[in-house]
Structure formats: C-alpha cells, structure tokens
C-alpha cells in the first residue's frame, strides 16, 4: 500500500496516497509504483498496490485489490471516492475489499486529480466543484481517464469485458452517474451511494441499469434536494429520470428490511435494465453497511446504518446485469 490510512472530512486533517508519500523498500529507497500506460499481456498486480496511469500529460493513481484466487476472466468494479477524499479513504470507507474477496471480483480505486481540501475532486463536465466553485481551466478529462483506466486494467488483468461496473460515493456517485451516460458500452451497470444524478444531456442510447442508496437524513446531499448548483433536486427525482431514460414502468415500493429501508423498483425497462433506489431512514451521508467510522468522520456526515449491506446488494444487482 502506498500510504497509511488516516481519516477526516472537511476541516479535519487526513492523508491518502499523495499526502503520505511513496512506499519504500526495506533499505529505505523509494519504490516507483507500476505504470499501467505501457502495453503488455495479462499479469498479476499485487493486491493493495498503487499503480500509475499517464493520461493527458498527468500521472494518475489507481489502487488495485484482487481476490485471493479467481478462475477465468473476472469482473471489475471501479469504486470512486467522494469530493475532498482519496482513493485510500474510499477503500476503507466502503469496505469493498472484503466483498471482492467473497464474490470474486477485482476492485479498483481511481483517484481524482483536482486538489480540494486534503483530498481531490472529480471533474464533471459543466458542473461545479465542492462549495460551488468552478473547475480550474486545466482540469483533466476524467471521463477520458476512467476509460483509459479500464482499458489499461484489461491489458494487465484477465477482466471480463461484459462485467465491468462503476460505483461511487457522493462526488464519486455524481461521477458514476456521468460515466453511465458517457461510457454505456464500457460499464454494464452503475451504483450511486449518497449522490445519484441524471446528467443532462445523457448520451447513453442503451438502457443502463442503475442502483442507488441514500439516507433520508443526509446533511451533505439532502434526500429531497437543496438550493445548490450541484444538488438542486432530490434523489427520487434522479431515479425517476433514469427510469424514464431506461423506459421503465413502476414504481414498486417495498421494505427491505422493514421498516428501516424502502426499495423503490422500476421494472419492465428496455433491454432488461432496472432502476433500484434504496431509501434508508434516519441515515446520513454514508456507505450503508460499511465499516464503523471514527467520530471525527461520522459527526459531520450523520448517522451510519447496517440496515442495508450496500456492497452485497449492489453486487447482486451487478451480477444480474452484465452487458448484453
């Protein structure tokens, strides 16, 4: 691993890959992370390893976690961190490594490149950054970066191209929503945790399966929406817009499990797609079922919950929706 794990949110110091410096050999020499940019056949990247990808004149960082043993081409999930967070934090915050080991998929944690607070932010086309400030003029094309990352990982690892998925938290969920529109032939399905959006315009011609999780007491991205440029409408409206895009009927609402969470399902969609929204009562800005976080994290983000195991639920959804 490139960095020790430290925690915090806005106003609280934490560190990630860039903040904590490179890994070192037993002799104390700095170790250069592997570069994914060069062509080459399939190989095994060390689990927990940070790799580099040179794209658009920038070296970008991706953390890799592989299950202990797999057979044949394996699924891939890209897991995107939230605004002002890092890839290292997202690995801990989501707890997805354990799910990858249990279900047999590779998980990759790309890192955004726009410095923000003690972390980084994604560049969403035409959208403001945290706090409403505009993206810098030299902001990278993160859609290009993610497309390049998937292609590079497919060159290095035996990835099943029909089972490549994207998930994200908060600003990473906004980015995952964007990628579902912009790279619908790359990502079979998308999961948005505490940040589902419907980008407009959405260029996806195929019906993209979408699953979302959102707490009704989220203080950062309020469930019903807020008067901010990046969060001007609620998560239910976002799910409805995705359902309309995918040609779905419904909705059907049930409790899973009762009464802590409600699942709103849009079914009968084009191309066997689906849109599922899990609304979790009295839960904050969090990854449901993830590891228990320190008070310095949970206090500003609101309460956590284990009423829903987001990793298990989204993986079941992904399994049901490979690329046709």
C-alpha positions, 0 to 999 in steps of 0.5 A: 500500500502506498500510504497509511490510512488516516481519516477526516472530512472537511476541516479535519486533517487526513492523508491518502496516497499523495499526502503520505508519500511513496512506499519504500523498500526495506533499505529505505529507497523509494519504490516507483509504483507500476505504470499501467500506460505501457502495453503488455499481456495479462499479469498479476498486480499485487493486491493493495498496490498503487499503480500509475496511469499517464493520461493527458500529460498527468500521472494518475493513481489507481489502487488495485485489490484482487481476490485471493484466487479467481478462475477465468476472466473476472469482473471489475468494479471501479469504486470512486471516492467522494469530493475532498477524499482519496482513493485510500479513504474510499477503500476503507470507507466502503469496505469493498475489499472484503466483498471482492474477496467473497464474490470474486471480483477485482476492485479498483480505486481511481483517484481524482486529480483536482486538489480540494481540501486534503483530498481531490475532486472529480471533474464533471463536465459543466458542473461545479466543484465542492462549495460551488466553485468552478473547475480550474481551466486545466482540469483533466478529462476524467471521463477520458481517464476512467476509460483509459483506466479500464482499458489499461486494467484489461491489458494487465488483468484477465477482466471480463469485458461484459462485467465491468461496473462503476460505483461511487460515493457522493462526488464519486456517485455524481461521477458514476452517474456521468460515466453511465451516460458517457461510457454505456458500452464500457460499464454494464451497470452503475451504483450511486451511494449518497449522490445519484444524478441524471446528467443532462444531456445523457448520451447513453442510447442503451438502457443502463441499469442503475442502483442507488442508496441514500439516507433520508437524513443526509446533511451533505446531499439532502434526500429531497434536494437543496438550493445548490448548483450541484444538488438542486433536486432530490434523489427520487427525482434522479431515479425517476429520470433514469427510469424514464431514460431506461423506459421503465414502468413502476414504481414498486415500493417495498421494505427491505428490511422493514421498516428501516429501508424502502426499495423503490423498483422500476421494472419492465425497462428496455433491454432488461435494465432496472432502476433500484433506489434504496431509501434508508431512514434516519441515515446520513451521508454514508456507505450503508453497511460499511465499516464503523467510522471514527467520530471525527468522520461520522459527526459531520456526515450523520448517522451510519446504518447496517440496515442495508449491506450496500456492497452485497446488494449492489453486487447482486444487482451487478451480477444480474446485469452484465452487458448484453 
